[in-house]
Amino acid sequence: MKLNSLFIFFGLLTIAYSQEQSSIDTLLTNQEQLLLNQKQILEEVKYIDPLEGKKFGIEINPVMLLLSTSLDDKSFILTGTYSLFSVSKSAEIAFPFYFAKGDNDLSVFHLDGHYRYFLGKHRKGFYISCGVRFTSLAGEEGHSFWEDFDDGDELYDYSRTSKAGLTFGIGYRIFGRNGWYWGVSLFGGRYLIGKKTDYYGAGMANGNAILDMELFKIGKTF
């Protein structure tokens, strides 16, 4: 009789311990979920969007400007970006531009339109982009008159042409609370309208491929 009572006692004790342990596990799980919810709430409360109330921004590449003017008295390169921030809470519409003037009357102008979609919860960090590019070239375009000159002299005519294409890319943005921001991007694509050219000094702009990178642009929001 005493042995049966002992078994019953230990059985009740085991059941009580299991129920208590289950209650403790449930309590710990609820506490962990509560702490996680509090952390998420605090992150949202602490984060202050530096683009809140900002409509647009302007970037300029001062490094490229200074380096281009140090080559000679006639060379000049101006590159920057005009961005719209008020159109979306998760994206930026940007218009990068590039203008170069050489000492041989060559001028190259690129105007891009990018839709940049940020991969995080806020407009900062990494983004993917798609866009279009318009290019205008003017200068001395070469052509050979092999049928007229036995020595193969190459002659150049001054002309102007335009072409347009599609691009895709990636990038990264850092926005400061003081209104200043910086970013880096890499994008490429192909010209679909226009033809290959042979402007002296135009380099890659003569072909059909598009490849560009932004690194030293510094901007200010307004």
BELGI-V959599 format. One record per residue. RES is the residue in one small letter. PHI is phi as a letter, one per 20 degrees, with the letter a starting at -180 (NA if undefined). PSI is psi in degrees with one decimal (999 if undefined). D_CENTER is the distance of its C-alpha to the mean C-alpha in Angstrom with 2 decimals. Layout:
RES/PHI/PSI/D_CENTER  RES/PHI/PSI/D_CENTER
//
This chain:
m/NA/-42.2/81.33  k/f/-35.1/79.73  l/f/-41.2/77.52  n/f/-39.9/76.28  s/f/-36.9/75.56  l/f/-41.8/73.57  f/f/-42.3/71.44  i/f/-40.5/70.84  f/f/-47.7/69.88  f/f/-33.0/67.33  g/f/-45.7/65.97  l/f/-37.1/65.46  l/f/-40.0/63.92  t/f/-43.0/61.43  i/f/-41.4/60.49  a/f/-40.0/60.05  y/f/-41.7/57.88  s/f/-42.5/55.68  q/f/-38.9/55.25  e/f/-41.6/54.48  q/f/-40.4/51.96  s/f/-38.9/50.29  s/f/-40.0/50.16  i/f/-43.3/48.64  d/f/-42.1/45.94  t/f/-40.7/45.14  l/f/-42.3/45.04  l/f/-40.6/42.68  t/f/-42.6/40.35  n/f/-38.4/40.35  q/f/-41.5/39.74  e/f/-42.1/36.74  q/f/-38.3/35.26  l/f/-43.8/36.09  l/f/-38.7/34.39  l/f/-42.5/31.24  n/f/-39.4/31.29  q/f/-39.3/31.92  k/f/-43.4/28.98  q/f/-39.5/26.62  i/f/-42.9/28.26  l/f/-37.8/28.01  e/f/-40.2/24.28  e/f/-37.7/23.88  v/f/-41.0/26.40  k/f/-32.4/25.03  y/f/122.4/21.38  i/d/116.8/21.12  d/f/115.0/18.09  p/f/-12.7/17.30  l/e/1.6/16.02  e/f/122.6/19.39  g/n/-1.8/21.20  k/e/134.9/18.47  k/e/-38.5/18.16  f/b/171.3/15.85  g/b/155.3/14.32  i/c/128.8/14.71  e/d/147.3/13.11  i/c/144.8/15.26  n/e/96.3/15.35  p/f/-27.7/18.89  v/f/-48.4/19.19  m/f/-38.5/18.92  l/f/-46.5/21.30  l/f/-41.6/23.83  l/f/-38.9/23.84  s/f/-39.3/24.34  t/f/-12.8/27.24  s/e/-11.4/28.89  l/f/-50.4/29.49  d/a/178.6/32.06  d/f/-19.8/33.13  k/d/-18.4/31.69  s/f/144.5/28.17  f/b/128.7/25.34  i/c/125.8/21.54  l/c/121.2/19.46  t/c/139.7/15.68  g/a/-169.1/13.49  t/b/137.2/11.51  y/d/122.1/13.21  s/d/145.3/11.53  l/d/124.7/13.59  f/d/-14.3/13.64  s/e/0.6/17.10  v/e/-18.9/16.62  s/b/150.3/15.39  k/e/-8.8/15.56  s/c/1.9/12.90  a/b/168.2/10.34  e/c/136.2/9.21  i/d/118.7/10.45  a/c/148.9/9.34  f/c/81.9/11.71  p/f/143.6/10.96  f/c/154.3/14.46  y/b/126.9/16.42  f/c/126.4/20.18  a/c/135.7/22.45  k/c/123.9/26.23  g/d/174.6/28.43  d/f/-4.6/32.04  n/d/29.8/33.17  d/m/13.4/32.33  l/e/136.6/29.10  s/c/134.2/26.27  v/c/127.8/22.83  f/c/122.8/20.59  h/d/136.0/17.20  l/c/119.2/15.81  d/d/153.4/12.74  g/c/116.2/12.11  h/d/137.7/8.90  y/d/112.4/9.24  r/d/113.1/6.31  y/d/119.6/8.44  f/e/138.7/8.45  l/e/-16.6/10.72  g/e/-170.3/12.90  k/f/-26.7/15.58  h/c/168.0/13.96  r/f/76.5/10.93  k/a/163.1/9.81  g/n/-145.4/8.72  f/f/148.1/6.83  y/b/160.1/5.36  i/d/152.8/6.31  s/b/155.9/6.59  c/c/151.9/9.84  g/a/-171.4/11.40  v/c/155.1/14.31  r/c/135.8/15.31  f/d/131.5/18.59  t/c/136.4/20.27  s/c/128.4/23.57  l/c/140.9/25.69  a/b/137.1/29.02  g/q/-156.9/31.39  e/e/112.6/33.99  e/d/125.1/33.68  g/e/150.1/35.97  h/b/149.4/38.56  s/d/137.3/41.64  f/d/71.6/45.18  w/f/-28.7/46.76  e/f/-17.6/49.55  d/d/-24.1/50.55  f/c/117.3/50.06  d/f/-27.1/51.53  d/e/-0.1/49.69  g/m/31.1/46.26  d/f/138.4/45.13  e/d/125.2/41.64  l/d/159.6/41.41  y/c/140.1/38.50  d/d/140.8/38.26  y/f/128.2/35.99  s/b/176.6/33.97  r/b/140.2/30.80  t/b/163.4/28.65  s/c/155.3/25.50  k/b/163.5/23.35  a/b/152.1/20.47  g/b/-175.6/18.35  l/d/149.7/15.65  t/c/156.5/12.25  f/c/149.0/10.08  g/a/-175.6/7.09  i/c/163.4/4.99  g/a/179.7/2.75  y/b/139.2/4.90  r/c/141.8/6.58  i/c/119.9/10.38  f/d/130.4/12.62  g/e/157.4/16.27  r/f/-21.0/19.39  n/e/2.9/20.57  g/n/-13.3/18.00  w/e/149.2/16.14  y/b/163.4/12.49  w/b/152.5/10.29  g/b/163.7/6.84  v/c/145.1/6.08  s/b/156.4/4.45  l/c/123.5/7.16  f/b/153.6/8.46  g/b/169.6/12.13  g/r/-147.8/14.89  r/b/142.9/18.33  y/f/131.0/20.39  l/d/-21.3/22.68  i/c/129.9/24.65  g/o/178.0/26.42  k/c/167.4/27.90  k/f/145.2/27.67  t/c/177.1/28.92  d/b/55.1/30.57  y/e/131.4/29.80  y/f/117.9/30.97  g/n/-1.9/28.17  a/f/-18.5/25.26  g/m/-129.2/24.33  m/f/-22.6/21.64  a/f/-15.6/21.48  n/f/-26.9/24.92  g/e/-170.4/23.98  n/e/-16.6/22.49  a/e/147.5/19.46  i/c/125.1/16.00  l/b/122.8/13.91  d/b/156.1/11.64  m/b/140.9/9.61  e/d/131.4/8.54  l/c/-45.8/10.30  f/d/21.6/12.96  k/e/133.3/11.78  i/c/131.4/13.41  g/c/169.1/13.54  k/c/131.6/16.14  t/e/152.4/16.30  f/c/999/19.43
//
